[in-house]
């Protein structure tokens, strides 16, 4: 089992750092899946995560100038490791204005993901800062719990409003209630709603548009004005929104009535799927 990779382009390095910061805001610990052509950051829907799950995917060729890996075997050419997301994010913060960044799997009394940052120095000599991030190698028998989540057949799919706006609304709502109802219809209307014994507050977004319907989807034949809704933990939604530092290229919200809300984001060439289950 081997892995080593290098980022030599400043733009790629900054983009990779932004992704790492986003993951650190979304998950305390996560799984990093390394395969010959992709990297995935995964949070599986364990009860410990409150049922939240995440699947972030990036094509390695868009980031790395060098990329070599050997999985646990020829037929299972993948590596799954568990790490503290904040540790990776911290290590990459030292890589601002760096000449290059190298990442590799090492064993220093314990398994590590070693991040080496080649910094520019005033003299022509280079200065290398190394971070050893402790990891846990995940055995093959547990991989089945870490596969890409199946996107359920949703009732409503709608484009999201500007995430910054949405975040400021949800931040205010969090002070009033721990729960939030997110509802949307096929007419491009989305409402964020909180209800308590004393007050009911709703923020309306209109004309958001929706993606074309897939043939055979549950949305076909649905009354465009009929709302699909899901009641979720307001903190989980806020955590998701706080992780989005850059407005994505595409941002979709898919709702399965009273079951789950699925956010599907595209940041240039990085896709992020985030699932929040409904509260009973």
C-alpha positions in Angstrom: 0.0 0.0 0.0 1.6 3.2 -1.2 0.6 6.8 -1.9 2.6 9.9 -2.9 1.5 13.0 -4.7 2.7 16.5 -5.5 1.0 19.8 -6.2 3.2 22.3 -8.0 0.7 24.8 -9.3 -0.2 27.7 -6.9 -3.8 27.9 -8.1 -4.3 24.1 -7.6 -2.7 24.4 -4.2 -5.0 27.2 -3.1 -8.0 25.4 -4.4 -7.0 22.2 -2.6 -6.6 24.2 0.6 -10.1 25.7 0.3 -11.6 22.2 -0.1 -9.7 21.0 3.0 -11.0 24.0 5.0 -14.5 23.3 3.8 -14.2 19.6 4.8 -12.9 20.6 8.3 -16.0 22.7 8.8 -18.3 19.9 7.8 -16.8 17.0 9.6 -14.6 16.4 12.7 -13.2 13.1 11.4 -13.7 11.9 7.9 -12.5 9.1 5.6 -10.2 9.9 2.7 -10.5 7.4 -0.2 -7.6 7.3 -2.6 -8.1 5.6 -5.9 -6.0 5.9 -9.2 -8.0 8.8 -10.6 -10.0 10.3 -7.7 -9.8 11.5 -4.1 -13.0 11.4 -2.0 -13.7 12.9 1.4 -16.4 10.8 3.0 -18.6 11.1 6.1 -20.9 8.1 6.5 -24.4 8.4 8.0 -23.6 6.9 11.4 -25.9 7.8 14.3 -22.8 9.5 15.8 -23.0 12.1 13.0 -26.7 12.6 13.6 -27.3 10.7 10.4 -25.6 13.4 8.3 -23.5 12.0 5.4 -21.2 13.6 2.9 -19.5 12.6 -0.3 -16.9 15.1 -1.8 -15.1 14.1 -5.0 -12.2 15.5 -6.9 -10.3 14.3 -10.0 -6.7 13.9 -9.0 -5.4 15.1 -12.4 -7.0 18.5 -11.9 -4.8 19.1 -8.8 -1.7 17.0 -8.8 1.4 17.1 -11.1 2.5 13.8 -9.7 0.3 11.0 -8.4 1.3 7.5 -7.5 -0.7 5.0 -5.6 -0.9 1.3 -5.0 -4.0 0.0 -3.2 -4.2 -3.0 -0.9 -4.2 -5.4 -3.9 -4.4 -5.4 -7.7 -8.2 -6.1 -7.6 -8.9 -3.6 -4.8 -6.7 -0.8 -6.0 -7.9 1.7 -3.4 -6.8 3.0 0.0 -9.2 4.2 2.8 -7.9 6.1 5.7 -9.6 7.9 8.6 -8.2 11.3 9.7 -9.1 14.4 11.7 -10.1 16.9 9.0 -8.8 19.9 11.1 -5.3 18.4 11.1 -5.2 18.3 7.3 -6.6 21.8 7.1 -4.0 23.2 9.6 -1.2 21.6 7.7 -2.3 23.1 4.4 -2.7 26.6 5.9 1.1 26.7 6.1 1.2 26.1 2.3 0.1 29.6 1.3 2.6 31.0 -1.2 4.5 27.7 -1.2 6.5 26.5 -4.2 5.1 22.9 -3.9 3.3 20.5 -1.6 3.9 16.8 -1.3 1.6 14.3 0.4 2.5 10.7 1.1 1.6 7.8 3.4 4.3 7.0 5.9 4.8 5.0 9.0 6.5 6.8 11.9 5.8 4.5 14.9 2.2 4.9 13.7 0.6 5.3 10.2 0.7 8.9 9.0 -0.3 11.1 6.1 2.8 13.2 5.8 2.4 16.7 4.3 5.7 18.4 3.2 5.5 22.1 2.3 8.3 23.6 0.2 8.3 27.3 1.2 9.9 30.2 -0.6 12.6 31.7 1.5 14.4 35.1 1.1 17.6 33.3 0.1 17.5 30.9 -2.8 17.6 27.9 -0.5 14.3 26.2 0.2 12.7 25.6 3.5 10.6 22.5 4.1 7.9 22.3 6.7 6.7 18.8 7.4 3.4 17.8 9.2 2.8 14.2 10.2 -1.0 13.6 10.5 -2.0 10.5 12.4 -4.3 8.3 10.4 -6.2 5.0 10.8 -6.1 2.6 7.9 -9.6 1.2 7.3 -9.7 -2.5 6.6 -11.3 -3.9 3.4 -14.3 -5.4 5.3 -15.5 -1.9 6.3 -15.3 -0.4 2.8 -18.9 -1.3 2.1 -20.1 1.3 4.6 -18.1 4.0 2.8 -19.5 3.9 -0.8 -21.1 6.8 -2.6 -24.6 7.4 -1.1 -27.5 6.5 -3.3 -29.4 9.6 -4.2 -33.1 8.9 -3.4 -35.9 9.6 -5.9 -36.8 13.1 -4.6 -40.1 14.9 -4.8 -38.7 18.3 -5.6 -35.4 19.5 -7.0 -34.6 23.2 -7.0 -31.6 25.6 -7.4 -30.5 27.2 -4.1 -30.4 31.0 -3.5 -27.1 32.7 -2.8 -25.6 30.6 0.1 -24.4 33.7 2.0 -27.9 35.1 2.1 -29.3 31.7 3.1 -26.7 31.4 5.9 -27.5 34.9 7.4 -31.2 33.9 7.5 -30.6 30.5 9.1 -28.2 32.2 11.7 -31.0 34.4 12.9 -33.5 31.5 12.9 -31.2 29.4 15.1 -31.7 31.9 17.9 -35.4 31.2 18.0 -35.7 27.5 17.4 -33.5 24.3 17.2 -35.6 23.0 14.3 -36.2 24.4 10.8 -38.5 23.4 8.0 -37.2 23.6 4.5 -39.9 23.4 1.8 -39.9 23.9 -1.9 -42.0 23.3 -5.0 -41.4 22.8 -8.7 -42.3 26.5 -9.4 -38.9 27.6 -8.1 -40.2 28.6 -4.6 -38.2 27.8 -1.5 -39.2 28.6 2.1 -37.2 28.4 5.3 -39.6 28.2 8.2 -39.5 28.0 12.0 -42.5 27.4 14.3 -42.6 27.7 18.0 -45.6 28.0 20.4 -45.0 31.8 20.4 -43.9 32.6 16.9 -43.9 31.5 13.3 -41.2 33.0 11.0 -40.9 32.2 7.3 -38.4 33.5 4.7 -39.5 33.1 1.1 -37.3 32.7 -2.0 -38.9 32.9 -5.4 -37.9 32.3 -9.1 -35.0 30.0 -8.2 -35.6 27.7 -11.1 -35.1 24.0 -11.2 -33.1 21.5 -13.2 -34.8 19.6 -16.0 -36.7 16.5 -14.7 -35.2 13.1 -15.3 -37.5 10.7 -17.0 -39.4 8.5 -14.6 -38.6 10.8 -11.6 -41.1 11.1 -8.7 -41.5 14.8 -9.6 -43.2 14.0 -12.9 -46.9 14.6 -12.8 -46.5 16.5 -9.5 -48.6 19.7 -9.0 -45.9 22.4 -9.5 -47.3 24.4 -6.5 -47.3 21.5 -4.1 -44.6 21.9 -1.4 -42.3 19.1 -0.4 -40.9 19.7 3.1 -38.5 18.3 5.6 -37.9 19.2 9.2 -34.3 19.2 10.2 -31.9 20.2 12.9 -31.1 23.9 12.3 -27.4 23.5 13.5 -26.8 20.8 10.9 -28.0 23.1 8.1 -25.9 26.0 9.5 -22.8 23.7 9.7 -23.3 22.9 6.0 -23.7 26.6 5.0 -20.8 27.7 7.1 -18.5 25.3 5.2 -19.2 27.1 1.9 -16.6 29.8 1.7 -16.9 30.3 -2.0 -20.3 30.5 -3.8 -20.4 27.3 -5.9 -20.7 27.0 -9.6 -23.9 25.0 -9.1 -26.0 24.5 -6.0 -29.0 22.2 -5.9 -31.4 21.2 -3.1 -33.4 17.9 -3.5 -36.1 17.1 -1.0 -37.8 13.7 -0.3 -40.9 14.7 1.6 -40.5 14.2 5.3 -37.4 12.0 4.8 -34.3 13.7 3.7 -32.8 16.8 2.1 -29.9 16.4 -0.3 -27.6 19.3 -1.3 -25.6 18.8 -4.4 -22.9 21.4 -5.0 -20.3 21.9 -7.7 -17.2 24.0 -6.9 -15.5 24.3 -10.3 -14.3 20.7 -10.7 -15.1 19.5 -7.2 -18.5 18.0 -6.3 -20.0 17.9 -2.9 -23.1 15.9 -1.8 -24.4 16.5 1.7 -27.4 14.7 3.2 -29.4 15.8 6.2 -32.1 13.4 7.5 -35.5 14.6 8.6 -36.4 14.6 12.3 -39.4 12.6 13.3 
